[in-house]
């Protein structure tokens, strides 16, 4: 074992905690932007972590990403046909820098927020689809057959990512997210 291992682990843990606090601030800004657009978190205050538990997969122990699903505000509790996810990737597979990933999905049938949250939790990170971008860099679009392990409730899934360095403040974040959602939700985008 390394000399001063306990001190190094403590310092690294403090640094990681500082990073997670910044991710929390970013997700709270997403919450505010989506709230103004009529979207609410599907699972209250929870975030998805996808933690690895294998003793021999040490590289997977470190939290790679944090995700959150949003649904249209529906006071009647009925099913929904469109939903949104945001992921903050600290160590993405599709880039060499931290990313914010936005996903927009539409389903042919109605889905409940609970079913959507369960599928998202049990699936794989949406950012994994960006490894082979289509239709352009930092974008992906595909039907259910192209994303069987990523929100199978979605008939079509659209993704876009931005380097976190492009997110300079809350207004820039809101502009990136909401303008892209409006574009994807428009009839011309279908």
C-alpha positions as CSV (number, residue, x, y, z in Angstrom):
1,X,0.0,0.0,0.0
2,X,1.1,3.6,-0.6
3,X,2.5,5.8,2.0
4,X,0.0,8.3,3.4
5,X,-2.8,6.4,1.7
6,X,-5.4,7.6,4.2
7,X,-4.6,11.3,3.6
8,X,-4.7,10.8,-0.2
9,X,-8.0,9.1,0.0
10,X,-9.5,11.8,2.2
11,X,-8.2,14.6,0.0
12,X,-9.6,12.9,-3.2
13,X,-12.9,12.3,-1.4
14,X,-13.2,16.0,-0.5
15,X,-12.4,17.0,-4.1
16,X,-15.0,14.5,-5.5
17,X,-17.6,15.9,-3.1
18,X,-16.9,19.4,-4.4
19,X,-17.4,18.1,-8.0
20,X,-20.7,16.5,-7.0
21,X,-21.8,19.8,-5.4
22,X,-21.2,21.5,-8.7
23,X,-23.2,18.8,-10.5
24,X,-26.0,19.3,-8.1
25,X,-26.0,23.1,-8.9
26,X,-26.1,22.2,-12.6
27,X,-29.1,19.8,-12.1
28,X,-31.0,22.3,-10.0
29,X,-30.5,24.8,-12.9
30,X,-31.9,22.2,-15.2
31,X,-34.9,21.7,-12.9
32,X,-35.6,25.5,-12.9
33,X,-35.3,25.7,-16.7
34,X,-37.5,22.7,-17.3
35,X,-40.0,24.0,-14.7
36,X,-40.4,27.2,-16.7
37,X,-41.1,25.0,-19.8
38,X,-43.7,22.9,-18.0
39,X,-41.6,19.8,-17.1
40,X,-41.1,18.3,-13.7
41,X,-38.8,15.6,-12.4
42,X,-40.4,12.2,-12.8
43,X,-38.9,10.9,-9.5
44,X,-39.0,13.8,-7.1
45,X,-35.6,14.7,-5.7
46,X,-33.9,11.5,-6.8
47,X,-31.1,11.2,-9.3
48,X,-30.0,8.0,-11.1
49,X,-26.5,6.8,-10.3
50,X,-26.0,3.4,-12.0
51,X,-23.4,2.3,-9.4
52,X,-21.2,-0.7,-10.1
53,X,-20.9,-3.3,-7.3
54,X,-18.3,-5.7,-8.7
55,X,-15.1,-6.0,-6.6
56,X,-13.0,-6.6,-9.7
57,X,-14.4,-3.7,-11.7
58,X,-12.7,-1.0,-9.8
59,X,-12.8,1.5,-12.8
60,X,-16.6,1.3,-12.5
61,X,-16.7,2.2,-8.8
62,X,-16.2,5.9,-9.5
63,X,-19.4,7.6,-10.4
64,X,-19.3,8.2,-14.1
65,X,-22.5,10.1,-14.5
66,X,-25.7,11.4,-12.9
67,X,-29.1,11.4,-14.6
68,X,-32.5,12.8,-14.2
69,X,-35.8,12.2,-16.0
70,X,-38.5,14.9,-16.6
71,X,-42.1,14.6,-17.6
72,X,-44.8,17.2,-18.6
73,X,-46.6,18.6,-15.6
74,X,-49.8,16.7,-15.4
75,X,-52.0,17.3,-12.4
76,X,-54.4,14.4,-13.3
77,X,-51.6,11.8,-13.1
78,X,-52.5,10.3,-16.5
79,X,-49.9,8.7,-18.8
80,X,-47.6,10.7,-21.0
81,X,-46.3,10.4,-24.5
82,X,-43.2,12.6,-24.4
83,X,-40.4,12.8,-21.8
84,X,-36.9,14.2,-21.3
85,X,-33.7,13.1,-19.6
86,X,-30.6,15.0,-18.7
87,X,-27.3,13.3,-17.8
88,X,-24.1,14.9,-16.5
89,X,-21.2,12.7,-17.6
90,X,-18.0,13.3,-15.6
91,X,-16.1,10.5,-17.6
92,X,-18.1,10.1,-20.9
93,X,-17.4,7.3,-23.4
94,X,-18.0,9.6,-26.3
95,X,-15.6,12.5,-25.4
96,X,-12.5,13.3,-23.4
97,X,-14.2,16.1,-21.4
98,X,-17.3,16.3,-19.1
99,X,-20.6,16.5,-20.9
100,X,-24.2,17.5,-20.5
101,X,-26.5,15.2,-22.4
102,X,-30.1,16.0,-23.3
103,X,-32.5,13.3,-24.5
104,X,-36.0,13.7,-25.9
105,X,-38.3,10.7,-26.4
106,X,-41.8,10.1,-27.7
107,X,-43.8,7.0,-27.2
108,X,-46.7,5.7,-29.3
109,X,-48.5,4.5,-26.2
110,X,-48.9,6.2,-22.9
111,X,-46.3,5.6,-20.1
112,X,-46.5,6.4,-16.5
113,X,-43.7,8.4,-14.8
114,X,-43.1,5.3,-12.6
115,X,-42.6,3.0,-15.6
116,X,-40.4,5.5,-17.3
117,X,-38.3,6.0,-14.1
118,X,-37.9,2.2,-13.7
119,X,-36.8,1.8,-17.4
120,X,-34.3,4.6,-17.1
121,X,-32.9,3.2,-13.8
122,X,-32.6,-0.4,-15.2
123,X,-31.2,0.7,-18.6
124,X,-27.9,1.9,-19.7
125,X,-26.6,5.5,-19.9
126,X,-28.0,7.4,-22.9
127,X,-24.6,8.9,-23.5
128,X,-23.4,5.5,-24.6
129,X,-25.4,6.0,-27.8
130,X,-23.3,9.1,-28.7
131,X,-20.2,6.9,-29.3
132,X,-21.4,6.6,-32.9
133,X,-23.0,9.9,-33.5
134,X,-25.8,10.3,-36.0
135,X,-26.9,12.7,-37.6
136,X,-24.0,14.8,-36.6
137,X,-21.3,15.3,-34.0
138,X,-22.6,15.2,-30.4
139,X,-26.0,14.0,-31.7
140,X,-27.8,10.8,-32.0
141,X,-31.3,9.9,-33.3
142,X,-32.9,6.4,-33.6
143,X,-35.9,4.3,-33.4
144,X,-36.7,1.6,-30.8
145,X,-34.6,-1.1,-32.6
146,X,-31.5,1.1,-32.3
147,X,-31.8,1.6,-28.5
148,X,-33.2,-1.6,-27.0
149,X,-31.3,-1.1,-23.7
150,X,-32.0,2.7,-23.5
151,X,-35.6,3.6,-22.6
152,X,-37.4,1.0,-24.6
153,X,-40.7,2.8,-24.0
154,X,-39.5,5.4,-26.5
155,X,-40.4,4.8,-30.1
156,X,-37.9,7.5,-31.1
157,X,-35.0,8.9,-29.1
158,X,-33.1,12.1,-29.8
159,X,-29.9,13.0,-28.1
160,X,-27.6,16.0,-28.0
161,X,-24.5,16.7,-25.9
162,X,-22.6,19.8,-25.0
163,X,-19.2,20.1,-23.3
164,X,-19.7,21.5,-19.8
165,X,-17.3,24.3,-20.7
166,X,-20.1,25.5,-23.1
167,X,-22.5,26.0,-20.1
168,X,-21.3,29.3,-18.8
169,X,-24.3,30.3,-16.7
170,X,-28.0,29.4,-16.1
171,X,-29.2,31.4,-19.1
172,X,-26.8,29.6,-21.5
173,X,-28.0,26.3,-20.0
174,X,-31.6,27.2,-20.4
175,X,-31.0,28.4,-24.0
176,X,-29.2,25.1,-25.0
177,X,-31.8,22.8,-23.4
178,X,-35.1,24.6,-24.2
179,X,-34.3,25.6,-27.8
180,X,-33.3,22.1,-28.6
181,X,-36.4,20.6,-27.0
182,X,-38.6,23.1,-29.0
183,X,-36.9,22.0,-32.2
184,X,-37.3,18.3,-31.5
185,X,-40.9,18.7,-30.4
186,X,-41.9,20.6,-33.5
187,X,-44.0,18.8,-36.1
188,X,-41.2,19.5,-38.7
189,X,-38.7,17.5,-36.6
190,X,-40.8,14.2,-36.9
